[in-house]
Amino acid sequence: MKFVFLNGGFAGFIIAGAGSYWAGHPADRVLFDAAVGCLVGAILFRWFWTVLLRGVRDSLSARRAAAPAAPRSK
């Protein structure tokens, strides 16, 4: 979970900072926009990771429930 959170923060920082720099904002505004992007990116990646894990768990439990019981050999 930490890895996903950190990657989301890094991606948000880079994307928002680059966009703000490209828009021609002064350095203090670029850093502020990048910090907000870091927070938003981390939260979005965490949410996406939670949705992804829930989907994997649901598909695994559905697959186990649908599988026929294997006969036991003595």
Predicted model as a PDB file, atoms N, CA, C, CB and O in Angstrom, pLDDT in the B-factor column:
MODEL        1                                                                  
ATOM      1  N   MET A   1       0.831  -1.185   0.000  1.00 77.00           N  
ATOM      2  CA  MET A   1       0.000   0.000   0.000  1.00 77.00           C  
ATOM      3  C   MET A   1       0.879   1.253   0.000  1.00 77.00           C  
ATOM      4  CB  MET A   1      -0.947  -0.004   1.214  1.00 77.00           C  
ATOM      5  O   MET A   1       0.571   2.222  -0.694  1.00 77.00           O  
ATOM      6  N   LYS A   2       1.954   1.242   0.761  1.00 87.00           N  
ATOM      7  CA  LYS A   2       2.824   2.424   0.792  1.00 87.00           C  
ATOM      8  C   LYS A   2       3.408   2.705  -0.583  1.00 87.00           C  
ATOM      9  CB  LYS A   2       3.954   2.236   1.814  1.00 87.00           C  
ATOM     10  O   LYS A   2       3.527   3.858  -0.998  1.00 87.00           O  
ATOM     11  N   PHE A   3       3.776   1.624  -1.292  1.00 91.00           N  
ATOM     12  CA  PHE A   3       4.376   1.784  -2.612  1.00 91.00           C  
ATOM     13  C   PHE A   3       3.405   2.472  -3.565  1.00 91.00           C  
ATOM     14  CB  PHE A   3       4.803   0.424  -3.177  1.00 91.00           C  
ATOM     15  O   PHE A   3       3.798   3.364  -4.316  1.00 91.00           O  
ATOM     16  N   VAL A   4       2.148   2.063  -3.538  1.00 90.00           N  
ATOM     17  CA  VAL A   4       1.133   2.657  -4.406  1.00 90.00           C  
ATOM     18  C   VAL A   4       0.898   4.113  -4.012  1.00 90.00           C  
ATOM     19  CB  VAL A   4      -0.189   1.855  -4.332  1.00 90.00           C  
ATOM     20  O   VAL A   4       0.781   4.983  -4.875  1.00 90.00           O  
ATOM     21  N   PHE A   5       0.830   4.372  -2.720  1.00 90.00           N  
ATOM     22  CA  PHE A   5       0.613   5.734  -2.219  1.00 90.00           C  
ATOM     23  C   PHE A   5       1.766   6.650  -2.641  1.00 90.00           C  
ATOM     24  CB  PHE A   5       0.469   5.729  -0.677  1.00 90.00           C  
ATOM     25  O   PHE A   5       1.533   7.775  -3.081  1.00 90.00           O  
ATOM     26  N   LEU A   6       2.997   6.175  -2.510  1.00 94.00           N  
ATOM     27  CA  LEU A   6       4.156   6.982  -2.894  1.00 94.00           C  
ATOM     28  C   LEU A   6       4.219   7.207  -4.406  1.00 94.00           C  
ATOM     29  CB  LEU A   6       5.441   6.311  -2.418  1.00 94.00           C  
ATOM     30  O   LEU A   6       4.535   8.307  -4.859  1.00 94.00           O  
ATOM     31  N   ASN A   7       3.922   6.181  -5.172  1.00 95.00           N  
ATOM     32  CA  ASN A   7       3.922   6.344  -6.631  1.00 95.00           C  
ATOM     33  C   ASN A   7       2.859   7.334  -7.084  1.00 95.00           C  
ATOM     34  CB  ASN A   7       3.698   4.998  -7.317  1.00 95.00           C  
ATOM     35  O   ASN A   7       3.101   8.143  -7.979  1.00 95.00           O  
ATOM     36  N   GLY A   8       1.693   7.274  -6.473  1.00 94.00           N  
ATOM     37  CA  GLY A   8       0.640   8.222  -6.813  1.00 94.00           C  
ATOM     38  C   GLY A   8       1.030   9.650  -6.468  1.00 94.00           C  
ATOM     39  O   GLY A   8       0.768  10.578  -7.233  1.00 94.00           O  
ATOM     40  N   GLY A   9       1.655   9.819  -5.315  1.00 95.00           N  
ATOM     41  CA  GLY A   9       2.116  11.148  -4.927  1.00 95.00           C  
ATOM     42  C   GLY A   9       3.184  11.686  -5.854  1.00 95.00           C  
ATOM     43  O   GLY A   9       3.171  12.859  -6.225  1.00 95.00           O  
ATOM     44  N   PHE A  10       4.103  10.823  -6.222  1.00 96.00           N  
ATOM     45  CA  PHE A  10       5.171  11.242  -7.138  1.00 96.00           C  
ATOM     46  C   PHE A  10       4.606  11.609  -8.508  1.00 96.00           C  
ATOM     47  CB  PHE A  10       6.222  10.129  -7.284  1.00 96.00           C  
ATOM     48  O   PHE A  10       4.977  12.631  -9.085  1.00 96.00           O  
ATOM     49  N   ALA A  11       3.712  10.775  -9.021  1.00 96.00           N  
ATOM     50  CA  ALA A  11       3.115  11.054 -10.334  1.00 96.00           C  
ATOM     51  C   ALA A  11       2.313  12.359 -10.303  1.00 96.00           C  
ATOM     52  CB  ALA A  11       2.206   9.882 -10.774  1.00 96.00           C  
ATOM     53  O   ALA A  11       2.395  13.166 -11.229  1.00 96.00           O  
ATOM     54  N   GLY A  12       1.541  12.558  -9.237  1.00 96.00           N  
ATOM     55  CA  GLY A  12       0.772  13.800  -9.120  1.00 96.00           C  
ATOM     56  C   GLY A  12       1.669  15.019  -9.012  1.00 96.00           C  
ATOM     57  O   GLY A  12       1.384  16.062  -9.600  1.00 96.00           O  
ATOM     58  N   PHE A  13       2.763  14.886  -8.256  1.00 97.00           N  
ATOM     59  CA  PHE A  13       3.710  15.994  -8.113  1.00 97.00           C  
ATOM     60  C   PHE A  13       4.316  16.373  -9.459  1.00 97.00           C  
ATOM     61  CB  PHE A  13       4.822  15.625  -7.121  1.00 97.00           C  
ATOM     62  O   PHE A  13       4.362  17.550  -9.817  1.00 97.00           O  
ATOM     63  N   ILE A  14       4.777  15.380 -10.198  1.00 97.00           N  
ATOM     64  CA  ILE A  14       5.420  15.646 -11.496  1.00 97.00           C  
ATOM     65  C   ILE A  14       4.422  16.223 -12.502  1.00 97.00           C  
ATOM     66  CB  ILE A  14       6.045  14.354 -12.060  1.00 97.00           C  
ATOM     67  O   ILE A  14       4.724  17.203 -13.183  1.00 97.00           O  
ATOM     68  N   ILE A  15       3.245  15.623 -12.596  1.00 97.00           N  
ATOM     69  CA  ILE A  15       2.267  16.069 -13.595  1.00 97.00           C  
ATOM     70  C   ILE A  15       1.769  17.484 -13.282  1.00 97.00           C  
ATOM     71  CB  ILE A  15       1.074  15.088 -13.654  1.00 97.00           C  
ATOM     72  O   ILE A  15       1.719  18.337 -14.169  1.00 97.00           O  
ATOM     73  N   ALA A  16       1.405  17.731 -12.026  1.00 97.00           N  
ATOM     74  CA  ALA A  16       0.892  19.058 -11.671  1.00 97.00           C  
ATOM     75  C   ALA A  16       2.001  20.109 -11.739  1.00 97.00           C  
ATOM     76  CB  ALA A  16       0.271  19.035 -10.261  1.00 97.00           C  
ATOM     77  O   ALA A  16       1.767  21.225 -12.201  1.00 97.00           O  
ATOM     78  N   GLY A  17       3.190  19.763 -11.287  1.00 96.00           N  
ATOM     79  CA  GLY A  17       4.305  20.710 -11.354  1.00 96.00           C  
ATOM     80  C   GLY A  17       4.686  21.049 -12.788  1.00 96.00           C  
ATOM     81  O   GLY A  17       4.928  22.212 -13.111  1.00 96.00           O  
ATOM     82  N   ALA A  18       4.738  20.040 -13.643  1.00 97.00           N  
ATOM     83  CA  ALA A  18       5.081  20.284 -15.047  1.00 97.00           C  
ATOM     84  C   ALA A  18       3.996  21.112 -15.734  1.00 97.00           C  
ATOM     85  CB  ALA A  18       5.284  18.950 -15.794  1.00 97.00           C  
ATOM     86  O   ALA A  18       4.296  22.000 -16.532  1.00 97.00           O  
ATOM     87  N   GLY A  19       2.747  20.820 -15.422  1.00 97.00           N  
ATOM     88  CA  GLY A  19       1.657  21.599 -16.023  1.00 97.00           C  
ATOM     89  C   GLY A  19       1.671  23.045 -15.575  1.00 97.00           C  
ATOM     90  O   GLY A  19       1.423  23.952 -16.371  1.00 97.00           O  
ATOM     91  N   SER A  20       1.956  23.260 -14.318  1.00 97.00           N  
ATOM     92  CA  SER A  20       2.014  24.623 -13.796  1.00 97.00           C  
ATOM     93  C   SER A  20       3.213  25.383 -14.376  1.00 97.00           C  
ATOM     94  CB  SER A  20       2.091  24.603 -12.260  1.00 97.00           C  
ATOM     95  O   SER A  20       3.114  26.566 -14.705  1.00 97.00           O  
ATOM     96  N   TYR A  21       4.333  24.688 -14.493  1.00 97.00           N  
ATOM     97  CA  TYR A  21       5.524  25.307 -15.085  1.00 97.00           C  
ATOM     98  C   TYR A  21       5.277  25.653 -16.549  1.00 97.00           C  
ATOM     99  CB  TYR A  21       6.742  24.370 -14.959  1.00 97.00           C  
ATOM    100  O   TYR A  21       5.660  26.722 -17.023  1.00 97.00           O  
ATOM    101  N   TRP A  22       4.634  24.733 -17.250  1.00 97.00           N  
ATOM    102  CA  TRP A  22       4.331  24.944 -18.663  1.00 97.00           C  
ATOM    103  C   TRP A  22       3.361  26.105 -18.851  1.00 97.00           C  
ATOM    104  CB  TRP A  22       3.750  23.670 -19.279  1.00 97.00           C  
ATOM    105  O   TRP A  22       3.407  26.795 -19.870  1.00 97.00           O  
ATOM    106  N   ALA A  23       2.476  26.324 -17.865  1.00 96.00           N  
ATOM    107  CA  ALA A  23       1.517  27.427 -17.936  1.00 96.00           C  
ATOM    108  C   ALA A  23       2.171  28.777 -17.659  1.00 96.00           C  
ATOM    109  CB  ALA A  23       0.385  27.196 -16.952  1.00 96.00           C  
ATOM    110  O   ALA A  23       1.547  29.821 -17.852  1.00 96.00           O  
ATOM    111  N   GLY A  24       3.435  28.762 -17.204  1.00 96.00           N  
ATOM    112  CA  GLY A  24       4.160  30.008 -17.000  1.00 96.00           C  
ATOM    113  C   GLY A  24       3.982  30.626 -15.635  1.00 96.00           C  
ATOM    114  O   GLY A  24       4.189  31.828 -15.471  1.00 96.00           O  
ATOM    115  N   HIS A  25       3.603  29.836 -14.654  1.00 96.00           N  
ATOM    116  CA  HIS A  25       3.437  30.362 -13.300  1.00 96.00           C  
ATOM    117  C   HIS A  25       4.793  30.606 -12.639  1.00 96.00           C  
ATOM    118  CB  HIS A  25       2.600  29.394 -12.449  1.00 96.00           C  
ATOM    119  O   HIS A  25       5.789  29.994 -13.025  1.00 96.00           O  
ATOM    120  N   PRO A  26       4.836  31.492 -11.652  1.00 97.00           N  
ATOM    121  CA  PRO A  26       6.087  31.709 -10.910  1.00 97.00           C  
ATOM    122  C   PRO A  26       6.434  30.476 -10.059  1.00 97.00           C  
ATOM    123  CB  PRO A  26       5.968  32.970 -10.004  1.00 97.00           C  
ATOM    124  O   PRO A  26       5.604  29.590  -9.851  1.00 97.00           O  
ATOM    125  N   ALA A  27       7.659  30.448  -9.585  1.00 96.00           N  
ATOM    126  CA  ALA A  27       8.181  29.248  -8.903  1.00 96.00           C  
ATOM    127  C   ALA A  27       7.385  28.877  -7.651  1.00 96.00           C  
ATOM    128  CB  ALA A  27       9.635  29.466  -8.524  1.00 96.00           C  
ATOM    129  O   ALA A  27       7.172  27.691  -7.395  1.00 96.00           O  
ATOM    130  N   ASP A  28       6.946  29.852  -6.872  1.00 96.00           N  
ATOM    131  CA  ASP A  28       6.183  29.517  -5.661  1.00 96.00           C  
ATOM    132  C   ASP A  28       4.836  28.888  -6.004  1.00 96.00           C  
ATOM    133  CB  ASP A  28       5.967  30.770  -4.804  1.00 96.00           C  
ATOM    134  O   ASP A  28       4.371  27.994  -5.297  1.00 96.00           O  
ATOM    135  N   ARG A  29       4.220  29.344  -7.067  1.00 97.00           N  
ATOM    136  CA  ARG A  29       2.945  28.772  -7.496  1.00 97.00           C  
ATOM    137  C   ARG A  29       3.144  27.362  -8.072  1.00 97.00           C  
ATOM    138  CB  ARG A  29       2.274  29.687  -8.543  1.00 97.00           C  
ATOM    139  O   ARG A  29       2.311  26.481  -7.861  1.00 97.00           O  
ATOM    140  N   VAL A  30       4.248  27.155  -8.797  1.00 97.00           N  
ATOM    141  CA  VAL A  30       4.551  25.826  -9.338  1.00 97.00           C  
ATOM    142  C   VAL A  30       4.702  24.826  -8.199  1.00 97.00           C  
ATOM    143  CB  VAL A  30       5.838  25.861 -10.201  1.00 97.00           C  
ATOM    144  O   VAL A  30       4.176  23.715  -8.274  1.00 97.00           O  
ATOM    145  N   LEU A  31       5.413  25.213  -7.152  1.00 97.00           N  
ATOM    146  CA  LEU A  31       5.618  24.316  -6.018  1.00 97.00           C  
ATOM    147  C   LEU A  31       4.304  24.046  -5.279  1.00 97.00           C  
ATOM    148  CB  LEU A  31       6.653  24.909  -5.055  1.00 97.00           C  
ATOM    149  O   LEU A  31       4.066  22.918  -4.848  1.00 97.00           O  
ATOM    150  N   PHE A  32       3.463  25.044  -5.130  1.00 97.00           N  
ATOM    151  CA  PHE A  32       2.164  24.844  -4.489  1.00 97.00           C  
ATOM    152  C   PHE A  32       1.292  23.895  -5.309  1.00 97.00           C  
ATOM    153  CB  PHE A  32       1.448  26.190  -4.299  1.00 97.00           C  
ATOM    154  O   PHE A  32       0.688  22.969  -4.766  1.00 97.00           O  
ATOM    155  N   ASP A  33       1.232  24.130  -6.611  1.00 96.00           N  
ATOM    156  CA  ASP A  33       0.426  23.261  -7.476  1.00 96.00           C  
ATOM    157  C   ASP A  33       0.954  21.834  -7.452  1.00 96.00           C  
ATOM    158  CB  ASP A  33       0.414  23.794  -8.917  1.00 96.00           C  
ATOM    159  O   ASP A  33       0.174  20.881  -7.458  1.00 96.00           O  
ATOM    160  N   ALA A  34       2.265  21.682  -7.424  1.00 97.00           N  
ATOM    161  CA  ALA A  34       2.859  20.345  -7.375  1.00 97.00           C  
ATOM    162  C   ALA A  34       2.533  19.651  -6.046  1.00 97.00           C  
ATOM    163  CB  ALA A  34       4.389  20.431  -7.571  1.00 97.00           C  
ATOM    164  O   ALA A  34       2.288  18.444  -6.025  1.00 97.00           O  
ATOM    165  N   ALA A  35       2.527  20.394  -4.954  1.00 97.00           N  
ATOM    166  CA  ALA A  35       2.196  19.809  -3.651  1.00 97.00           C  
ATOM    167  C   ALA A  35       0.738  19.357  -3.601  1.00 97.00           C  
ATOM    168  CB  ALA A  35       2.469  20.819  -2.528  1.00 97.00           C  
ATOM    169  O   ALA A  35       0.432  18.286  -3.077  1.00 97.00           O  
ATOM    170  N   VAL A  36      -0.148  20.166  -4.141  1.00 97.00           N  
ATOM    171  CA  VAL A  36      -1.561  19.777  -4.193  1.00 97.00           C  
ATOM    172  C   VAL A  36      -1.729  18.570  -5.111  1.00 97.00           C  
ATOM    173  CB  VAL A  36      -2.445  20.960  -4.681  1.00 97.00           C  
ATOM    174  O   VAL A  36      -2.497  17.657  -4.806  1.00 97.00           O  
ATOM    175  N   GLY A  37      -1.026  18.563  -6.216  1.00 97.00           N  
ATOM    176  CA  GLY A  37      -1.066  17.419  -7.127  1.00 97.00           C  
ATOM    177  C   GLY A  37      -0.543  16.159  -6.480  1.00 97.00           C  
ATOM    178  O   GLY A  37      -1.048  15.069  -6.746  1.00 97.00           O  
ATOM    179  N   CYS A  38       0.466  16.293  -5.629  1.00 97.00           N  
ATOM    180  CA  CYS A  38       1.010  15.157  -4.892  1.00 97.00           C  
ATOM    181  C   CYS A  38      -0.055  14.549  -3.986  1.00 97.00           C  
ATOM    182  CB  CYS A  38       2.233  15.586  -4.066  1.00 97.00           C  
ATOM    183  O   CYS A  38      -0.231  13.330  -3.965  1.00 97.00           O  
ATOM    184  N   LEU A  39      -0.750  15.371  -3.253  1.00 96.00           N  
ATOM    185  CA  LEU A  39      -1.798  14.896  -2.351  1.00 96.00           C  
ATOM    186  C   LEU A  39      -2.940  14.234  -3.116  1.00 96.00           C  
ATOM    187  CB  LEU A  39      -2.337  16.052  -1.514  1.00 96.00           C  
ATOM    188  O   LEU A  39      -3.389  13.144  -2.760  1.00 96.00           O  
ATOM    189  N   VAL A  40      -3.401  14.897  -4.163  1.00 96.00           N  
ATOM    190  CA  VAL A  40      -4.510  14.360  -4.947  1.00 96.00           C  
ATOM    191  C   VAL A  40      -4.112  13.064  -5.647  1.00 96.00           C  
ATOM    192  CB  VAL A  40      -4.982  15.389  -5.975  1.00 96.00           C  
ATOM    193  O   VAL A  40      -4.891  12.111  -5.679  1.00 96.00           O  
ATOM    194  N   GLY A  41      -2.915  13.027  -6.202  1.00 96.00           N  
ATOM    195  CA  GLY A  41      -2.453  11.816  -6.876  1.00 96.00           C  
ATOM    196  C   GLY A  41      -2.330  10.644  -5.917  1.00 96.00           C  
ATOM    197  O   GLY A  41      -2.698   9.522  -6.265  1.00 96.00           O  
ATOM    198  N   ALA A  42      -1.823  10.884  -4.726  1.00 95.00           N  
ATOM    199  CA  ALA A  42      -1.690   9.812  -3.747  1.00 95.00           C  
ATOM    200  C   ALA A  42      -3.054   9.272  -3.332  1.00 95.00           C  
ATOM    201  CB  ALA A  42      -0.926  10.305  -2.522  1.00 95.00           C  
ATOM    202  O   ALA A  42      -3.230   8.059  -3.213  1.00 95.00           O  
ATOM    203  N   ILE A  43      -4.007  10.150  -3.112  1.00 95.00           N  
ATOM    204  CA  ILE A  43      -5.350   9.712  -2.710  1.00 95.00           C  
ATOM    205  C   ILE A  43      -6.032   8.956  -3.847  1.00 95.00           C  
ATOM    206  CB  ILE A  43      -6.211  10.921  -2.284  1.00 95.00           C  
ATOM    207  O   ILE A  43      -6.688   7.942  -3.609  1.00 95.00           O  
ATOM    208  N   LEU A  44      -5.884   9.437  -5.070  1.00 95.00           N  
ATOM    209  CA  LEU A  44      -6.491   8.742  -6.206  1.00 95.00           C  
ATOM    210  C   LEU A  44      -5.880   7.368  -6.437  1.00 95.00           C  
ATOM    211  CB  LEU A  44      -6.350   9.576  -7.460  1.00 95.00           C  
ATOM    212  O   LEU A  44      -6.599   6.407  -6.710  1.00 95.00           O  
ATOM    213  N   PHE A  45      -4.573   7.269  -6.333  1.00 95.00           N  
ATOM    214  CA  PHE A  45      -3.929   5.967  -6.509  1.00 95.00           C  
ATOM    215  C   PHE A  45      -4.339   5.003  -5.391  1.00 95.00           C  
ATOM    216  CB  PHE A  45      -2.394   6.126  -6.540  1.00 95.00           C  
ATOM    217  O   PHE A  45      -4.523   3.812  -5.641  1.00 95.00           O  
ATOM    218  N   ARG A  46      -4.481   5.500  -4.181  1.00 94.00           N  
ATOM    219  CA  ARG A  46      -4.911   4.644  -3.071  1.00 94.00           C  
ATOM    220  C   ARG A  46      -6.329   4.142  -3.313  1.00 94.00           C  
ATOM    221  CB  ARG A  46      -4.835   5.406  -1.729  1.00 94.00           C  
ATOM    222  O   ARG A  46      -6.616   2.967  -3.088  1.00 94.00           O  
ATOM    223  N   TRP A  47      -7.215   5.022  -3.768  1.00 95.00           N  
ATOM    224  CA  TRP A  47      -8.580   4.614  -4.076  1.00 95.00           C  
ATOM    225  C   TRP A  47      -8.583   3.568  -5.196  1.00 95.00           C  
ATOM    226  CB  TRP A  47      -9.431   5.838  -4.478  1.00 95.00           C  
ATOM    227  O   TRP A  47      -9.277   2.556  -5.095  1.00 95.00           O  
ATOM    228  N   PHE A  48      -7.817   3.806  -6.251  1.00 95.00           N  
ATOM    229  CA  PHE A  48      -7.762   2.868  -7.365  1.00 95.00           C  
ATOM    230  C   PHE A  48      -7.233   1.512  -6.909  1.00 95.00           C  
ATOM    231  CB  PHE A  48      -6.887   3.427  -8.489  1.00 95.00           C  
ATOM    232  O   PHE A  48      -7.745   0.479  -7.341  1.00 95.00           O  
ATOM    233  N   TRP A  49      -6.224   1.495  -6.051  1.00 94.00           N  
ATOM    234  CA  TRP A  49      -5.662   0.257  -5.551  1.00 94.00           C  
ATOM    235  C   TRP A  49      -6.703  -0.516  -4.734  1.00 94.00           C  
ATOM    236  CB  TRP A  49      -4.416   0.542  -4.704  1.00 94.00           C  
ATOM    237  O   TRP A  49      -6.787  -1.740  -4.834  1.00 94.00           O  
ATOM    238  N   THR A  50      -7.484   0.189  -3.939  1.00 94.00           N  
ATOM    239  CA  THR A  50      -8.540  -0.453  -3.159  1.00 94.00           C  
ATOM    240  C   THR A  50      -9.586  -1.078  -4.074  1.00 94.00           C  
ATOM    241  CB  THR A  50      -9.201   0.560  -2.215  1.00 94.00           C  
ATOM    242  O   THR A  50     -10.018  -2.204  -3.827  1.00 94.00           O  
ATOM    243  N   VAL A  51      -9.995  -0.383  -5.109  1.00 95.00           N  
ATOM    244  CA  VAL A  51     -10.965  -0.906  -6.065  1.00 95.00           C  
ATOM    245  C   VAL A  51     -10.388  -2.121  -6.787  1.00 95.00           C  
ATOM    246  CB  VAL A  51     -11.371   0.183  -7.080  1.00 95.00           C  
ATOM    247  O   VAL A  51     -11.092  -3.109  -6.996  1.00 95.00           O  
ATOM    248  N   LEU A  52      -9.133  -2.055  -7.162  1.00 94.00           N  
ATOM    249  CA  LEU A  52      -8.484  -3.164  -7.859  1.00 94.00           C  
ATOM    250  C   LEU A  52      -8.414  -4.401  -6.976  1.00 94.00           C  
ATOM    251  CB  LEU A  52      -7.081  -2.763  -8.310  1.00 94.00           C  
ATOM    252  O   LEU A  52      -8.727  -5.500  -7.433  1.00 94.00           O  
ATOM    253  N   LEU A  53      -8.012  -4.243  -5.730  1.00 94.00           N  
ATOM    254  CA  LEU A  53      -7.940  -5.387  -4.826  1.00 94.00           C  
ATOM    255  C   LEU A  53      -9.317  -5.980  -4.549  1.00 94.00           C  
ATOM    256  CB  LEU A  53      -7.283  -4.980  -3.521  1.00 94.00           C  
ATOM    257  O   LEU A  53      -9.457  -7.201  -4.467  1.00 94.00           O  
ATOM    258  N   ARG A  54     -10.322  -5.141  -4.406  1.00 95.00           N  
ATOM    259  CA  ARG A  54     -11.677  -5.640  -4.187  1.00 95.00           C  
ATOM    260  C   ARG A  54     -12.141  -6.463  -5.383  1.00 95.00           C  
ATOM    261  CB  ARG A  54     -12.649  -4.474  -3.930  1.00 95.00           C  
ATOM    262  O   ARG A  54     -12.783  -7.498  -5.206  1.00 95.00           O  
ATOM    263  N   GLY A  55     -11.832  -6.025  -6.578  1.00 94.00           N  
ATOM    264  CA  GLY A  55     -12.207  -6.769  -7.776  1.00 94.00           C  
ATOM    265  C   GLY A  55     -11.501  -8.111  -7.868  1.00 94.00           C  
ATOM    266  O   GLY A  55     -12.108  -9.107  -8.262  1.00 94.00           O  
ATOM    267  N   VAL A  56     -10.223  -8.144  -7.508  1.00 93.00           N  
ATOM    268  CA  VAL A  56      -9.480  -9.404  -7.524  1.00 93.00           C  
ATOM    269  C   VAL A  56     -10.055 -10.364  -6.482  1.00 93.00           C  
ATOM    270  CB  VAL A  56      -7.973  -9.155  -7.259  1.00 93.00           C  
ATOM    271  O   VAL A  56     -10.232 -11.548  -6.768  1.00 93.00           O  
ATOM    272  N   ARG A  57     -10.347  -9.870  -5.287  1.00 94.00           N  
ATOM    273  CA  ARG A  57     -10.929 -10.723  -4.247  1.00 94.00           C  
ATOM    274  C   ARG A  57     -12.287 -11.269  -4.668  1.00 94.00           C  
ATOM    275  CB  ARG A  57     -11.064  -9.948  -2.939  1.00 94.00           C  
ATOM    276  O   ARG A  57     -12.581 -12.443  -4.446  1.00 94.00           O  
ATOM    277  N   ASP A  58     -13.105 -10.432  -5.267  1.00 92.00           N  
ATOM    278  CA  ASP A  58     -14.425 -10.880  -5.707  1.00 92.00           C  
ATOM    279  C   ASP A  58     -14.321 -11.948  -6.789  1.00 92.00           C  
ATOM    280  CB  ASP A  58     -15.238  -9.699  -6.220  1.00 92.00           C  
ATOM    281  O   ASP A  58     -15.054 -12.937  -6.762  1.00 92.00           O  
ATOM    282  N   SER A  59     -13.413 -11.749  -7.739  1.00 91.00           N  
ATOM    283  CA  SER A  59     -13.279 -12.730  -8.808  1.00 91.00           C  
ATOM    284  C   SER A  59     -12.716 -14.049  -8.282  1.00 91.00           C  
ATOM    285  CB  SER A  59     -12.384 -12.183  -9.917  1.00 91.00           C  
ATOM    286  O   SER A  59     -13.116 -15.118  -8.744  1.00 91.00           O  
ATOM    287  N   LEU A  60     -11.798 -13.985  -7.327  1.00 91.00           N  
ATOM    288  CA  LEU A  60     -11.265 -15.222  -6.745  1.00 91.00           C  
ATOM    289  C   LEU A  60     -12.322 -15.965  -5.943  1.00 91.00           C  
ATOM    290  CB  LEU A  60     -10.066 -14.915  -5.855  1.00 91.00           C  
ATOM    291  O   LEU A  60     -12.415 -17.190  -6.030  1.00 91.00           O  
ATOM    292  N   SER A  61     -13.109 -15.252  -5.175  1.00 90.00           N  
ATOM    293  CA  SER A  61     -14.149 -15.927  -4.392  1.00 90.00           C  
ATOM    294  C   SER A  61     -15.237 -16.484  -5.303  1.00 90.00           C  
ATOM    295  CB  SER A  61     -14.765 -14.960  -3.365  1.00 90.00           C  
ATOM    296  O   SER A  61     -15.782 -17.550  -5.017  1.00 90.00           O  
ATOM    297  N   ALA A  62     -15.565 -15.796  -6.384  1.00 87.00           N  
ATOM    298  CA  ALA A  62     -16.548 -16.321  -7.332  1.00 87.00           C  
ATOM    299  C   ALA A  62     -16.005 -17.556  -8.044  1.00 87.00           C  
ATOM    300  CB  ALA A  62     -16.934 -15.243  -8.360  1.00 87.00           C  
ATOM    301  O   ALA A  62     -16.748 -18.507  -8.288  1.00 87.00           O  
ATOM    302  N   ARG A  63     -14.737 -17.548  -8.372  1.00 86.00           N  
ATOM    303  CA  ARG A  63     -14.126 -18.704  -9.036  1.00 86.00           C  
ATOM    304  C   ARG A  63     -14.096 -19.906  -8.100  1.00 86.00           C  
ATOM    305  CB  ARG A  63     -12.700 -18.367  -9.511  1.00 86.00           C  
ATOM    306  O   ARG A  63     -14.351 -21.031  -8.531  1.00 86.00           O  
ATOM    307  N   ARG A  64     -13.788 -19.682  -6.824  1.00 86.00           N  
ATOM    308  CA  ARG A  64     -13.772 -20.781  -5.859  1.00 86.00           C  
ATOM    309  C   ARG A  64     -15.168 -21.331  -5.624  1.00 86.00           C  
ATOM    310  CB  ARG A  64     -13.167 -20.321  -4.540  1.00 86.00           C  
ATOM    311  O   ARG A  64     -15.338 -22.541  -5.472  1.00 86.00           O  
ATOM    312  N   ALA A  65     -16.166 -20.465  -5.591  1.00 85.00           N  
ATOM    313  CA  ALA A  65     -17.534 -20.919  -5.367  1.00 85.00           C  
ATOM    314  C   ALA A  65     -18.073 -21.700  -6.570  1.00 85.00           C  
ATOM    315  CB  ALA A  65     -18.438 -19.725  -5.071  1.00 85.00           C  
ATOM    316  O   ALA A  65     -18.888 -22.608  -6.402  1.00 85.00           O  
ATOM    317  N   ALA A  66     -17.629 -21.357  -7.763  1.00 81.00           N  
ATOM    318  CA  ALA A  66     -18.114 -22.021  -8.970  1.00 81.00           C  
ATOM    319  C   ALA A  66     -17.397 -23.332  -9.253  1.00 81.00           C  
ATOM    320  CB  ALA A  66     -17.965 -21.103 -10.150  1.00 81.00           C  
ATOM    321  O   ALA A  66     -17.920 -24.174  -9.984  1.00 81.00           O  
ATOM    322  N   ALA A  67     -16.228 -23.517  -8.696  1.00 75.00           N  
ATOM    323  CA  ALA A  67     -15.454 -24.743  -8.952  1.00 75.00           C  
ATOM    324  C   ALA A  67     -16.119 -25.925  -8.255  1.00 75.00           C  
ATOM    325  CB  ALA A  67     -13.979 -24.585  -8.466  1.00 75.00           C  
ATOM    326  O   ALA A  67     -16.519 -25.821  -7.095  1.00 75.00           O  
ATOM    327  N   PRO A  68     -16.238 -27.058  -8.967  1.00 75.00           N  
ATOM    328  CA  PRO A  68     -16.832 -28.236  -8.320  1.00 75.00           C  
ATOM    329  C   PRO A  68     -15.885 -28.799  -7.270  1.00 75.00           C  
ATOM    330  CB  PRO A  68     -17.174 -29.321  -9.364  1.00 75.00           C  
ATOM    331  O   PRO A  68     -14.667 -28.637  -7.353  1.00 75.00           O  
ATOM    332  N   ALA A  69     -16.462 -29.451  -6.300  1.00 64.00           N  
ATOM    333  CA  ALA A  69     -15.653 -30.036  -5.222  1.00 64.00           C  
ATOM    334  C   ALA A  69     -14.848 -31.193  -5.788  1.00 64.00           C  
ATOM    335  CB  ALA A  69     -16.548 -30.515  -4.033  1.00 64.00           C  
ATOM    336  O   ALA A  69     -15.401 -32.063  -6.460  1.00 64.00           O  
ATOM    337  N   ALA A  70     -13.579 -31.210  -5.529  1.00 62.00           N  
ATOM    338  CA  ALA A  70     -12.699 -32.281  -6.004  1.00 62.00           C  
ATOM    339  C   ALA A  70     -12.919 -33.523  -5.139  1.00 62.00           C  
ATOM    340  CB  ALA A  70     -11.197 -31.835  -5.968  1.00 62.00           C  
ATOM    341  O   ALA A  70     -12.995 -33.428  -3.914  1.00 62.00           O  
ATOM    342  N   PRO A  71     -13.021 -34.691  -5.788  1.00 67.00           N  
ATOM    343  CA  PRO A  71     -13.212 -35.919  -4.984  1.00 67.00           C  
ATOM    344  C   PRO A  71     -11.957 -36.254  -4.191  1.00 67.00           C  
ATOM    345  CB  PRO A  71     -13.588 -37.112  -5.891  1.00 67.00           C  
ATOM    346  O   PRO A  71     -10.836 -36.066  -4.661  1.00 67.00           O  
ATOM    347  N   ARG A  72     -12.169 -36.752  -2.986  1.00 71.00           N  
ATOM    348  CA  ARG A  72     -11.045 -37.121  -2.131  1.00 71.00           C  
ATOM    349  C   ARG A  72     -10.664 -38.562  -2.385  1.00 71.00           C  
ATOM    350  CB  ARG A  72     -11.386 -36.908  -0.646  1.00 71.00           C  
ATOM    351  O   ARG A  72     -11.525 -39.437  -2.480  1.00 71.00           O  
ATOM    352  N   SER A  73      -9.399 -38.800  -2.492  1.00 69.00           N  
ATOM    353  CA  SER A  73      -8.924 -40.185  -2.655  1.00 69.00           C  
ATOM    354  C   SER A  73      -8.398 -40.682  -1.328  1.00 69.00           C  
ATOM    355  CB  SER A  73      -7.820 -40.286  -3.754  1.00 69.00           C  
ATOM    356  O   SER A  73      -7.756 -39.944  -0.580  1.00 69.00           O  
ATOM    357  N   LYS A  74      -8.678 -41.944  -1.044  1.00 64.00           N  
ATOM    358  CA  LYS A  74      -8.243 -42.510   0.238  1.00 64.00           C  
ATOM    359  C   LYS A  74      -7.006 -43.321   0.100  1.00 64.00           C  
ATOM    360  CB  LYS A  74      -9.316 -43.351   0.839  1.00 64.00           C  
ATOM    361  O   LYS A  74      -6.512 -43.865   1.087  1.00 64.00           O  
TER     362      LYS A  74                                                      
ENDMDL                                                                          
END                                                                             
